[in-house]
Amino acid sequence: MPGSPAPGITGRLTGLVGTLRSHGLRIGPGETVDAAAALEVLGLTDRERVREGLAAALLHREDQRAVFDPVFDLYFPLGVGAPDDGSDRVHEGGGDADRDALRERLVAALAANDQALLGRLAAEAVDGFGGYGSSSSGADGSSSSGADGWSSYQTLSRLRPETLLTRVLAALRAGSAGQDGQGTGEAAFTDRLEADEVRRRIEGFRERVRTEARRRVAERRGTEEIARRAVATTADRVDFLLAGRAHLDELRRAVHPLARRLATRLAARRRRAAHGSIDLRRTLRGSLSTGGVPMRPVLRRRRPARPELVLLCDVSGSVAGFANFTMLLVQALHDQFSKVRVFAFVNRVDEVTGLVARGAADPGGLSARILGKATVTGRHGSSDYGTSLGEFAERYLDAVGPRSTVFVLGDARTNMSDPNLPALRHIAERARRVYWLNPEGRSQWSTGDSAAYAYAELVEMYECRNARQLSGLIARLLPV
């Protein structure tokens, strides 16, 4: 089958490594050899031991497990095909009676925390309620797995396991009846713990359903294709314009670790740059004592000073997530600059340096603080780059000087208004450097109401679609 892993355990391992690399995980030949050695030692009898062994050999950070685990489940699946037939099995296209019976069995499995049974129920649920498209019937009239595909969303929408919380708690309390009584406060605390534990079990079952649906689709369409397309990538590779709340929250948590890595790289660049370039005249003069052979190159002395940084950020719509993450990252890097000033705009500009500094302890509320306390909108809520750039050049140009590096963050979509190129040119003439970071793909620049290429004629514009690109650009573009 096209896209299926090569036969044998070696093919599965190399397929797993290749897919993980396609999701941005850095795995070299050394890690791959270690993983093969781990497989040789662990064998294949205990699947969970294999999972943990390969994770230990291949991964560098705990957050990479979110990508590794679903990819592992595709290359080393728990089973093949539909679940074995049995008296309680739900057949494809099961009705309400089948659904209610499965929910009853699910309550019992969740209450007992029976992982083996939960796995079988997840497989039965996908087989019975997750198929879509055409289906075929056997000679005896029974349904067979002839669906075009399987959907975890459809399965979970019909089964609704999240609504079983109360019933599972009742089963747990019925099983613990007769035990010693507890005080009111202690009982309430225990109830909360039990509820949290049941929610965790339900979410675990939901993930089993997702895994089973991916496995069934991979058998039909190929493991490699599904592993690359159906498994969510790491948060730092998700497009800012497509990132949901969960991804943005994860990125905010990663701000300070990322800032530490960037600070180390910037400090190393600054140390190398402090040596300066060769002073040719003084080197040749010194070579007179050695017959013209430049034995001792003389370097120009440099007195590097930390640069000043100015951020001009569009905080409208979906661009706001990109701007907010960048503001938080720069705030975490503040020790690398002599001065940082941050300005936000939609169709008016206001300085938000103080809001960003105070928001370091609450990064999730940064957007609300800026929109609530800063004057960034006027008569309408649509972004207006021309008006905003003009207001910045008129009111805040003193923030820009010969040591300033200015970063403009936004998609350059003007909503058909005047882009005000003279204002950007005036800013660029005063600054040491001006860089424009655009979260849209280059293929979308200057389409529709975008003035990206017009602005790119005046300043350097870079595609910056995700956190990985952003960290690379900041490390490369910031002056030393």
N, C-alpha and C positions, 0 to 999 in steps of 0.2 A: 504494500500500500504506500502511495506517495506521502512523504512527510512522516512516516512511521520510523521509529528508531531502528538502526541497523541491528541485525540479529545478534544475539548474544549479549552477555553482561557488559562487554567492552563497548558495544554500540550504544547501550543505554547510558553508560557513564559519560561517554563523549558527547552524546546528545544532550544530556543534562547540563554538562559544562558549557556547551555551545549556547544553549538557550539562556542560561544564567548570564553569560557574557552579553548576549543581545539585550538583556534588561539592565545593563550597566554595571554588573558586578565584576570587579577586577579579579580574575582567576588566571594565574599563570600556569606554565607547565609543571612547576614544582608542586603547586597545590593539587593539580590533577594526578600526578604520580602519587602523592600522599593519599589521595582518595582511593586510588586503585589498591594501594597497600592496605588501607583500612578495610576495603571490601574483602581482600584475601584473608585477613585475620578474622573478621567478624562473620563471614559467610552470609548466607541469605535466609537462614531459618527464622530469624527474628527481624521483622521489617522495621520496627521502631529503633532497634539497635543500629540497623543500617542507616536509617535517617539521621540519627544523632552522630554517628561516625562520619558520614559524609559532610554534615554541617560543620563539624569540628575541623575537618580537613580543608574545606573550601571557603568558608566564610570568615570575614574579618570583623564584622560588627553584628550585634544582636538584632538590630533593626532590619538586617538583610533576610531574616527568617521569614518575613512577610512575603517575600518573593520566592525564597527557596522551597518552603513547604508545599505550596500548590504545584510548583514545577516538579518536585520530587514525586508527588502523588500521581503525576501523569506518566513519568518515566518508570516508576516502580509502583504500579497500581496494586491496590488491595485485591482486586478481582478482575475478571474479564467477562464481558457480556452482561446479560440480564441476571438478576438473582435467581437462585434455584427455585423451582416451583415447589409450593407447599400448600397445605390446607388453608393457612391464613394469608397467603400472598394476595396482594391487590393486583389485579390484572390491569393492563393498559386501558385507559379511559374509564377507570372506576367511578362509580356514582357516589351519591351522598352516604349511602349505607357503608360502602367500603371506606370512605373518608372517616366517618365517625368511628368505625371499628379500629382503623389505624391510629386515630387520635387516642382511643382508650388504651391501646397497647403502648403508645408513646408516653402517656402519663405514667404508666407502671414502670417503664424503662427509665424515665427521668427520675422518678422517685427512688428507684434502686440504684441509679447511676451505673446501669449495666452497659458498658461501652460496646461490647460485642453486639448486643441486641440493638443498640442505637445505630450502629453501623448497618445492620441488616434492614432496619426500618427506613433509614435514609435511602438505601438502594431500592426498596420496595416503593417508597413514595415517589421517587423520580420515575421509576418504571410505570407506576400506575397513573400519576397525575402530571408528569412533566413532559410527556411526548407531544409534539405538534406536527402538523403536516399529515401526509397520507399514512395509512396503516393497512396492513394486509391481514388476511385471515387464513388459518390453516385448513386442512381438509376436514377436520372435525368441528370446524366452526369456531374454534378458540382464537383469541387475538394473539398475534405475534408482534415482536418488536420491529415493526416496519415504519416507525415514525421517521420523519425527515430530520428531526433533531430533538434535543431535550433541553428544557429550560428550568433552571433552579428557581427563577423568579416565579414562573407559573406554578411550580410545585409548592413553593412556600406560600403563595397567595391563596391556594386552595386549602392547604393544610393548616395554616395560621398557627404555628406552634407557640408564638409569643402570647397567645390568649390562654394558654394552659397553665399559667403561673399559679393561679388560685387553686386549681384542681391538684397540681403536684404538691403544693404546700399542704393541702388537706390530707393527701395520702401520706406525706411525711409525718404529720402530726398524729394521724390515726395509728401509724406504726410505732410511734413513741409514746402512745397512751399508757398510763400506768406508772410512768416514771415519777420521781420525786418532783414536787411542785417547786416553782421558782417565784421570787418576788416580782412585783409588777415591772420595775425598771429592768431587772435582769431578763424577764420574759420578753419585753419589748426589744431589748438589744439582740436577744437570740432570734427573734422573729425577723429582724432586719438582716442578720447574717444568713438565715435560711433563705430569705427572698433573694439576696444577692447571689447565693450559691446556685439557686434554681435558675436565675437569669443566665448565669455563666453556663450552666448545662444546656439550656435552650439555645444559646448562641453557638455552643459547640455542635449541637445537632444541626443548626442551620448551616454551619460551615461544612459539615459532612454532606449535606444535600448539595451544596455548591460543588464540592469535590467530586461527588458521584456524577453530577450532570456534566462537568467538564470531561470526566473520564469516558462517559458514554459518547459524547460528541467527538472526542479525540479518536476513538475507535472507528468512527465513521469518516472523519475528515482528515485524520493524520495528527499524530502527537505533536510534531514540531510546530505545525501551524497554530494549533490551539494553545500550546505552551507560550508562544510568542504573542498571540493576540488576546487571549482570554484571561491571562494572569496579569494583575495590576503591577505596574512597575514601581520602583522606589519613588518616594515623594520628591526627591531632588531631580527626577527626570520627567515629572509631570508638568505639562505646559501650564504656566501661570493662568492663562485665560480659560483653561479647562479644569483647573484644580477645584475640588469641592472643599467643604468646610473641614473634613477630616484631614485632607492633605495639607491644607493651610495650617491647621493646628500642629500637625507633625513638623512642618517646616519651622514654625515659631519655636518649637522645642529644640530644634537643631541649630538655632541661631548662634548660641554661645559656643558650642563645639566647633562649628564652622568658622566662627570668628577667630578662635584660638589657632586653628590651622592656617588661616589666611595671615594672621599676625606673624606667625613663624616664618612664612614665606616672604612677607614684606620686609621683615627684619633682616633676613638673609640677603635679599636684594640690596637693602640699604648698606649692609656691611661690604658687599662686593663693590658697590658704586662708590663707596668712600675712598677707595684707593685711587680713583681718577684714571684718566687716560695718559698715554705716554706724551711727555713734553719733548718733542723732537729736537728743538733748538738746544735745550739744556743737555739732552742725551748726547748729541753730536759734540757739543763743547767738552763734555766730560770724556769723550772717547779719544781726545787728542793725546792723553797720557798713555793710551794703549795702541797708538799707531792708527787711529781711526776705526778701531773695532769697538762697537758699542757694547762693552761687557756689562755695564751697569745701567740699565734703562732708568731714566728719571721720570717719575710720575707727577702729573699736576696735582697739587693739593686741592682737595675739595672740602668744603665745609657744608655738608648736606644739612638742610633744615627740613623739618617735617612740613608737609604741604598743608595748605588750607583747602577745605572741601566744601562745595556748595551743591546741595541736591535741590532740584526743581521737579516736583512730582505731581503727575496727574493722578488724582484720587477718585476719579469717577468710574462707576460701573465695575466691570470685570477687571479693569486695569488696576483697581485699588489694591487687590491682593498682592500683585507684583510690587507696587510702590511701597506698601506697608512692610513687606518682608525686607525690601532693600533698605528702608529707613532703619528698621531694627538691626539689620546686619551692620550698617555703618555706625550706628550708636554703640554697638558692641565693640567696634574697632576704633573707638574715639581716641584711644591712647596713641594711635599711629598718626594722628594729625594734630597740628598746632591749633586748628580751629575748625569747627563743623557748624554750618548753618543749613537748616532744612526749611524749604518752602513748599507749600501744597497749593494746588489750584484745581478748579473745575472750569469756571469761567471768570473767576477772580483769584488773586494771589494773596496769601497770608503766610507769615512766618510761623512755623510750628516747632521750632527747635526745642522750646521748653516742654511741649507736649510729648515729643518723642523721648526726651530724657526722663521725664516723670513716668512715662508709660513702659519703661523697661521692665518693671515688676509685673505689669499686666499687659502683655503684648496683644492678647486677644481683643482688648477694648480700644486699641489704637484708632481704628477707623471711626468708631462712635465719638471718641474725644475730638478728633480732627473736625468731623462734620458738625459736631455740636458746639465747639468752642471757637473754631477758626472761621473767618469769613472767606469761604472759597466758592460760594455761588452767589449769583446776582438774580436777575429777573427770571432765569430759567435754569434747569438742572443739567443741561447738556454741556459737554466740554467745548471750550472755545480757546484754542491754542493762540490764535492771533491776539485776542484781547488780553489773555493771561501773560504772554510774553511782553506785550507792550506795557502792561501795568508793572511787571517786574523791572523792566528797563527804566521806567519812570520813577518808581518808588524805592527799589532795593538795589540799585546798581552799585551802591557803595559796598555791598557784600562781596563784590567781585574785584579782584586786583591781580597784579602780575604774578602772584604766587598761588592763585586760586585755580583749582581744577573743578569744572562745573559738569555735573551729570544731569541730563534731562531724562526723565523716566516717563514714557508714555507711548501710545500707538500712533501719534501724529494724525489722528482722525479729527478733522476740523469741523465736522457737521456742515460742510459747504460754506463756512465763513472764511474771511480773509486770513491766510496763514501768517501775515505780518512778518515777512522775511527780514525787513530792515531791523526790527527789534532783536531778532536772533543774531544778526550780523553785528549789531552794536555790542551785545553781550560777549560774542566771540572775540571782538577786538580788544576788550579789556582783560579777558581771562588768559591764563597761561595755556589751558587746554579746555575744550568743550567736547564732551562725548554724549551722544544720544543713544540710550538703550531702549530698543523697541521690542516689546513682548510678542509682536506678530511675526509670523514667518516672512522671510524675504519675498516670497512669491505673492504676498498680499500687499506689499508696499505700493502706494500710489494707485490702488484700486478703489473705486467708489469715492469716498470723501477723504481718503488718505493723502496727505501732502508729504509723505516720507521722503521721496527722492528730491523734492524741492528743498527740504531742510537738509538732506544729506549733502547737497552741494555746498553748504556753508559750514557744517560741522561733521565730524566723523560719526556715522550711525552704525550701530551693531545690532544684529539680531540677538535677543536675549529672552529665550522662551521658557527657561526653567532655571532652578537654583544651581544646577551644575554649571550651566553656561555663565550664570551671573558670577559665581565665585571665580571662575577662570578669567573672566573679563576684568573683574576688580583687581585680581592679583597681577594681571598683565598691564592694565592701563594706568593704575595709580602711580603717580610720580614718586621718585625716591629722593 
